[in-house]
Amino acid sequence: MNTSLKRATVYFDPRVHRALRLKAVETESSISDLVNEAVKTSLAEDAEDIIAFDKRASEPDLSFEEVVKDLKRRGKI
């Protein structure tokens, strides 16, 4: 076992845990490997979202009311 890894206790819904166990068997992976990969994927998506938000930070804020009025004016609704 890699000693640089950190241990955590995670509680799953029993049905989710069963599906996870089955997937681990089917993919010849451990549950830890599957959970680690899922968390990394989620964090990577968060990082992409942060980059997108930063790129759009200088765009003007529009209120919902302004957007609806603009759609109406352009005949979209």
Secondary structure as the mmCIF struct_conf table of DSSP 4:
data_model
#
loop_
_struct_conf.conf_type_id
_struct_conf.id
_struct_conf.beg_label_comp_id
_struct_conf.beg_label_asym_id
_struct_conf.beg_label_seq_id
_struct_conf.end_label_comp_id
_struct_conf.end_label_asym_id
_struct_conf.end_label_seq_id
TURN_TY1_P TURN_TY1_P1 THR A 3 SER A 4
HELX_RH_AL_P HELX_RH_AL_P1 PRO A 14 THR A 27
TURN_TY1_P TURN_TY1_P2 GLU A 28 GLU A 28
HELX_RH_AL_P HELX_RH_AL_P2 ILE A 31 LYS A 55
TURN_TY1_P TURN_TY1_P3 ARG A 56 SER A 58
BEND BEND1 GLU A 59 GLU A 59
HELX_LH_PP_P HELX_LH_PP_P1 PRO A 60 ASP A 61
HELX_RH_AL_P HELX_RH_AL_P3 PHE A 64 ARG A 73
TURN_TY1_P TURN_TY1_P4 ARG A 74 GLY A 75
#
